[in-house]
Amino acid sequence: MQANTAPDLQPDASTMTAHVLVNIKSGRGAGHPDIQDLERAFEDNGINARIIRLTPGEDIPARAAQLARDGADLVVAAGGDGTICAVASGLVGTQTAMGVIPLGTFNYFGRSLDIPEDAAEAIAVIARNRRKALPVGIINDRVFLNNTSLGIYPQILRTRETVYARWGRSRIAAYWSVLKTMLRLPRRLKLQVTADGETREIKTSLLFAVSNAFQLEQMGLEGAECIEAGQLAVLIAPNAGRLGLLKNGLALMLGRAQRDQDFDLLCAQSLHITCKRKSLLVARDGERTRIKGPFDLELRQGALTVVTPHGEDGVVR
C-alpha cells in the first residue's frame, strides 16, 4: 500500500458518480435515513449515485477494492465507524476518494473531520468535493481509522453486541457493556513492546493505540500531541487488581483518567508487539478480529483520500 495524494478541489459534483456502500442497520435508529432518503439527497445535490445496500457478512473491503480497480473516482461509506473503516480498508493506497455519511452511534471518524451527522448535510459536503489526504493506522496490514486495541476492549465489544441485541444501540448501553465486562476481571496480557529501538516487558489488561486526536479529546484523555507529531498515541493500562481495574475503567468512562495513574502513554510512529499466545482478539474501530501475532502497528501518512468540509485546510483530526 502506497501513500496517496490528491488535489484539494476536484471537478464539479455533477460530473461524478458516487458508489455508495450503505449499512442501513448502523447506529441508533432515531431519525435514521432509508435508501430513498439517501437517493433523494444525492439527486438534490446533482450527484449521480449508485446505492449499494450491504448485506450481513459481506466482505466490505473486497467490495470497495473492486470498485477502485474498476476505476471508481468516489466511493461513499454510509454507516458507523466499523463500516467506514471496512470501506477505507479497500481504498487505502488507491486513487479512489472516500466520502462519508456517518450513521453510527459515536461517529468518531466523521466528527473528527467536522462531517455532519445529518445524512443530507453529509451528502452536501460530498457534493462540494473537497479532498484531504489522511494518515491511517495499520496493524498487521489491517486498517484502523480511530483506534485498535488488545486485551479487555475486544471483550467489551463482545459484551456490547449482547447488550445491544437486548436493549438496542445507545451510548448508555455501550458504557454499561464496559462496566459489565470489567466486573468479570479478564486475564491480563504479558506483552513485549518495542518502539524506537527500546523494548519493554508489560503486563496489562489493555493496550489501546489511537490515531484520532478528536476521539482522545472526547474521552478526556491525553495523547493528542502524539498524533499531531505524526505518531500513534498508545495508552497502556497499569497492572492492577479488580478494584484497580474498575477504578481505571470508571475514570476512563467519566473522562477523568489521568496519565501515569490510570494509564501510561507511549508515542510511536511504529511498534512491534509480541505475546506468548499465538493469536489475540483485536478490536479495530469497534469491530473484532482474531489476528495471529506478533503485532506490527504504524501510522501510515497520506494513505487515504477523504472528502471533508475543509479539504486540505482542515486541522489534524
C-alpha positions as CSV (number, residue, x, y, z in Angstrom):
1,M,0.0,0.0,0.0
2,Q,1.5,3.3,-1.1
3,A,0.7,6.8,0.2
4,N,-1.8,8.7,-1.9
5,T,-2.0,12.4,-2.6
6,A,-4.9,14.3,-4.1
7,P,-5.7,17.8,-5.1
8,D,-7.8,19.8,-2.7
9,L,-10.6,20.6,-5.1
10,Q,-11.9,18.1,-7.7
11,P,-14.2,18.5,-10.7
12,D,-17.8,19.7,-10.2
13,A,-20.1,17.2,-8.4
14,S,-22.4,17.0,-11.4
15,T,-19.6,15.1,-13.3
16,M,-19.2,12.5,-10.5
17,T,-20.7,9.1,-10.0
18,A,-20.8,8.2,-6.3
19,H,-20.8,4.5,-5.4
20,V,-22.5,4.4,-2.1
21,L,-22.0,1.4,0.2
22,V,-24.7,1.5,2.8
23,N,-25.1,-0.3,6.1
24,I,-28.6,0.8,6.9
25,K,-28.6,-1.0,10.3
26,S,-25.8,1.1,11.7
27,G,-26.4,3.5,14.6
28,R,-29.3,4.2,16.9
29,G,-32.2,4.2,14.6
30,A,-33.9,7.5,15.6
31,G,-34.1,9.8,12.5
32,H,-32.2,7.2,10.5
33,P,-32.4,7.7,6.8
34,D,-33.7,5.0,4.5
35,I,-32.4,4.2,1.0
36,Q,-35.0,6.6,-0.6
37,D,-33.8,9.4,1.6
38,L,-30.3,9.0,0.5
39,E,-31.2,8.7,-3.2
40,R,-33.2,11.9,-2.9
41,A,-30.4,13.8,-1.1
42,F,-27.9,12.8,-3.8
43,E,-30.3,13.8,-6.5
44,D,-30.9,17.2,-4.8
45,N,-27.2,17.8,-4.9
46,G,-26.8,16.9,-8.5
47,I,-24.8,13.8,-7.9
48,N,-25.3,10.6,-9.9
49,A,-25.4,8.0,-7.1
50,R,-25.3,4.2,-7.3
51,I,-26.7,2.9,-4.0
52,I,-25.3,-0.5,-2.9
53,R,-27.0,-1.9,0.1
54,L,-24.6,-4.1,2.1
55,T,-25.7,-7.5,3.3
56,P,-24.8,-9.2,6.6
57,G,-21.4,-10.9,6.4
58,E,-20.4,-9.2,3.2
59,D,-16.7,-8.6,2.6
60,I,-16.9,-4.9,2.5
61,P,-13.1,-4.2,2.0
62,A,-13.2,-6.5,-1.1
63,R,-16.3,-4.7,-2.4
64,A,-14.6,-1.3,-2.0
65,A,-11.3,-2.5,-3.5
66,Q,-13.2,-3.9,-6.6
67,L,-14.9,-0.6,-7.1
68,A,-11.4,1.1,-7.0
69,R,-10.0,-1.4,-9.5
70,D,-13.0,-0.7,-11.8
71,G,-12.0,2.9,-11.9
72,A,-14.4,4.5,-9.4
73,D,-13.3,8.0,-8.5
74,L,-15.5,8.2,-5.4
75,V,-16.8,5.5,-3.0
76,V,-19.0,6.6,-0.2
77,A,-19.2,4.8,3.2
78,A,-22.6,5.2,4.8
79,G,-22.6,3.6,8.3
80,G,-20.9,3.5,11.6
81,D,-17.2,3.7,12.3
82,G,-16.8,-0.1,11.7
83,T,-18.4,0.2,8.2
84,I,-16.4,3.3,7.3
85,C,-13.2,1.5,8.4
86,A,-14.1,-1.5,6.3
87,V,-14.6,0.7,3.2
88,A,-11.4,2.6,3.9
89,S,-9.6,-0.8,4.1
90,G,-10.4,-1.4,0.5
91,L,-9.4,2.1,-0.7
92,V,-6.1,2.7,1.2
93,G,-3.3,3.2,-1.3
94,T,-5.6,3.7,-4.3
95,Q,-6.5,6.8,-6.3
96,T,-10.2,6.5,-5.2
97,A,-11.5,9.0,-2.7
98,M,-13.9,8.1,0.1
99,G,-17.0,10.1,1.1
100,V,-18.5,9.6,4.5
101,I,-22.1,9.6,5.7
102,P,-21.9,8.9,9.5
103,L,-24.8,6.7,10.6
104,G,-23.2,5.1,13.8
105,T,-23.6,5.6,17.5
106,F,-20.4,7.5,18.2
107,N,-19.2,8.6,14.7
108,Y,-15.7,9.5,15.9
109,F,-14.2,9.4,12.4
110,G,-16.8,11.7,10.8
111,R,-17.0,14.1,13.7
112,S,-13.2,14.4,13.8
113,L,-13.4,15.8,10.3
114,D,-16.5,18.0,11.0
115,I,-18.6,15.9,8.7
116,P,-22.3,16.4,9.8
117,E,-24.2,13.5,11.4
118,D,-27.3,14.5,9.5
119,A,-27.2,12.4,6.3
120,A,-28.5,15.2,3.9
121,E,-25.9,17.6,5.3
122,A,-23.1,15.0,4.9
123,I,-24.1,14.5,1.3
124,A,-23.9,18.3,0.7
125,V,-20.3,18.0,1.9
126,I,-19.7,15.3,-0.6
127,A,-21.1,17.5,-3.3
128,R,-18.6,20.2,-2.6
129,N,-15.9,17.5,-3.2
130,R,-13.0,19.0,-1.2
131,R,-10.5,16.3,-0.6
132,K,-7.8,15.7,2.0
133,A,-5.1,13.0,2.2
134,L,-5.2,11.4,5.7
135,P,-2.9,9.1,7.7
136,V,-4.3,5.7,8.7
137,G,-3.4,3.3,11.4
138,I,-2.2,-0.2,10.4
139,I,-2.0,-3.3,12.4
140,N,-0.6,-6.4,10.6
141,D,-1.8,-4.9,7.2
142,R,-5.3,-4.2,8.6
143,V,-6.6,-0.6,8.7
144,F,-7.9,1.3,11.6
145,L,-9.1,4.9,11.4
146,N,-9.7,5.7,15.1
147,N,-8.1,3.0,17.3
148,T,-7.0,-0.6,17.7
149,S,-6.7,-2.5,21.0
150,L,-5.5,-5.7,22.6
151,G,-6.9,-7.0,25.9
152,I,-10.1,-6.1,27.6
153,Y,-11.6,-3.9,24.9
154,P,-12.3,-6.6,22.3
155,Q,-14.1,-8.4,25.2
156,I,-16.2,-5.3,25.9
157,L,-17.3,-5.3,22.2
158,R,-18.4,-8.9,22.5
159,T,-20.5,-8.0,25.6
160,R,-21.8,-4.9,23.8
161,E,-23.2,-7.0,21.0
162,T,-25.3,-8.9,23.5
163,V,-26.4,-5.8,25.3
164,Y,-27.4,-4.1,22.0
165,A,-29.3,-7.2,20.9
166,R,-31.4,-6.9,24.1
167,W,-31.7,-3.2,24.8
168,G,-30.9,-1.6,21.4
169,R,-28.0,0.7,20.4
170,S,-27.2,3.6,22.6
171,R,-24.3,5.2,24.3
172,I,-25.6,4.2,27.7
173,A,-25.7,0.6,26.6
174,A,-22.2,0.9,25.4
175,Y,-21.0,2.3,28.8
176,W,-22.9,-0.5,30.6
177,S,-21.0,-3.0,28.5
178,V,-17.7,-1.6,29.7
179,L,-18.7,-1.9,33.4
180,K,-20.2,-5.4,32.9
181,T,-17.0,-6.7,31.3
182,M,-14.7,-5.2,33.9
183,L,-16.6,-6.9,36.7
184,R,-15.5,-10.3,35.3
185,L,-11.8,-9.4,35.7
186,P,-10.5,-10.6,32.4
187,R,-7.0,-12.2,32.1
188,R,-4.0,-9.9,31.7
189,L,-1.7,-10.0,28.8
190,K,2.1,-10.4,29.0
191,L,3.5,-8.3,26.2
192,Q,6.9,-7.4,24.9
193,V,6.6,-4.0,23.2
194,T,9.4,-2.5,21.1
195,A,9.2,1.2,20.0
196,D,12.0,3.5,18.8
197,G,14.6,0.7,19.4
198,E,13.6,0.3,23.1
199,T,11.9,-2.9,24.3
200,R,9.9,-3.2,27.5
201,E,8.0,-6.0,29.2
202,I,4.4,-5.2,30.0
203,K,1.7,-6.9,32.0
204,T,-1.6,-5.2,31.2
205,S,-5.4,-5.6,30.8
206,L,-5.5,-3.2,27.8
207,L,-3.2,-1.7,25.2
208,F,-5.1,1.0,23.2
209,A,-3.4,2.6,20.2
210,V,-5.2,5.7,18.9
211,S,-4.8,7.5,15.5
212,N,-7.7,10.0,16.1
213,A,-6.9,13.0,18.3
214,F,-10.5,14.0,18.4
215,Q,-11.5,10.7,20.0
216,L,-8.9,11.2,22.7
217,E,-10.2,14.7,23.4
218,Q,-13.8,13.4,23.6
219,M,-12.8,10.7,26.1
220,G,-10.9,13.3,28.2
221,L,-7.5,11.6,27.5
222,E,-4.1,13.0,26.9
223,G,-2.1,12.0,23.8
224,A,-3.3,14.3,21.1
225,E,0.2,15.7,20.8
226,C,1.4,12.3,19.7
227,I,-0.9,12.3,16.7
228,E,-0.1,15.9,15.9
229,A,3.5,14.8,15.7
230,G,2.6,12.1,13.2
231,Q,2.7,9.3,15.7
232,L,0.2,6.9,17.3
233,A,-0.9,7.6,20.9
234,V,-0.5,4.2,22.7
235,L,-2.3,4.0,26.1
236,I,-1.4,1.1,28.4
237,A,-3.4,0.3,31.5
238,P,-1.3,-0.4,34.6
239,N,-1.2,-3.9,36.0
240,A,-3.9,-3.7,38.7
241,G,-6.3,-6.0,40.6
242,R,-10.1,-6.0,40.4
243,L,-10.6,-2.7,42.3
244,G,-7.8,-1.0,40.3
245,L,-9.3,-2.2,37.0
246,L,-12.7,-0.9,38.0
247,K,-11.3,2.4,39.1
248,N,-9.4,2.9,35.9
249,G,-12.4,1.9,33.8
250,L,-14.7,4.3,35.6
251,A,-12.2,7.1,35.2
252,L,-12.0,6.3,31.5
253,M,-15.8,6.3,31.1
254,L,-16.2,9.6,33.0
255,G,-13.4,11.3,31.1
256,R,-11.2,11.7,34.2
257,A,-8.4,9.2,33.5
258,Q,-5.0,10.6,34.3
259,R,-1.7,9.9,32.7
260,D,0.8,7.9,34.9
261,Q,-2.1,7.0,37.2
262,D,-4.8,5.3,35.2
263,F,-2.7,4.7,32.1
264,D,0.8,5.1,30.7
265,L,1.3,7.0,27.4
266,L,3.7,5.9,24.6
267,C,4.1,8.0,21.4
268,A,5.4,6.0,18.5
269,Q,5.4,6.1,14.7
270,S,5.5,2.3,14.8
271,L,5.8,-0.5,17.3
272,H,6.3,-4.3,17.4
273,I,4.4,-6.4,20.0
274,T,4.9,-10.0,20.9
275,C,2.9,-12.2,23.1
276,K,3.2,-15.9,24.2
277,R,-0.3,-16.5,22.8
278,K,-0.4,-17.5,19.1
279,S,-3.3,-15.1,18.4
280,L,-5.4,-12.5,20.1
281,L,-8.8,-10.9,19.7
282,V,-8.1,-7.5,18.3
283,A,-10.5,-4.5,18.2
284,R,-10.4,-2.1,15.2
285,D,-12.9,0.8,15.2
286,G,-15.5,-1.1,17.1
287,E,-15.1,-4.4,15.2
288,R,-13.4,-7.6,16.5
289,T,-11.0,-9.8,14.6
290,R,-8.7,-12.6,15.7
291,I,-5.2,-11.9,14.5
292,K,-2.0,-14.0,14.7
293,G,0.9,-12.4,16.4
294,P,3.4,-10.8,16.5
295,F,1.7,-7.5,16.0
296,D,3.2,-4.6,14.0
297,L,1.5,-1.2,14.3
298,E,2.2,2.0,12.4
299,L,0.6,5.3,11.4
300,R,0.9,5.5,7.6
301,Q,0.9,9.1,6.3
302,G,-1.3,10.2,3.3
303,A,-2.6,6.7,2.7
304,L,-6.3,7.6,2.3
305,T,-8.1,10.4,0.5
306,V,-11.4,11.6,2.1
307,V,-13.9,14.2,1.1
308,T,-14.2,16.7,4.0
309,P,-15.8,20.1,4.6
310,H,-12.4,21.8,4.7
311,G,-10.2,19.8,2.3
312,E,-6.5,20.2,2.9
313,D,-7.2,23.3,5.1
314,G,-8.6,21.0,7.9
315,V,-6.7,20.6,11.2
316,V,-5.1,17.4,12.5
317,R,-8.0,15.2,13.3
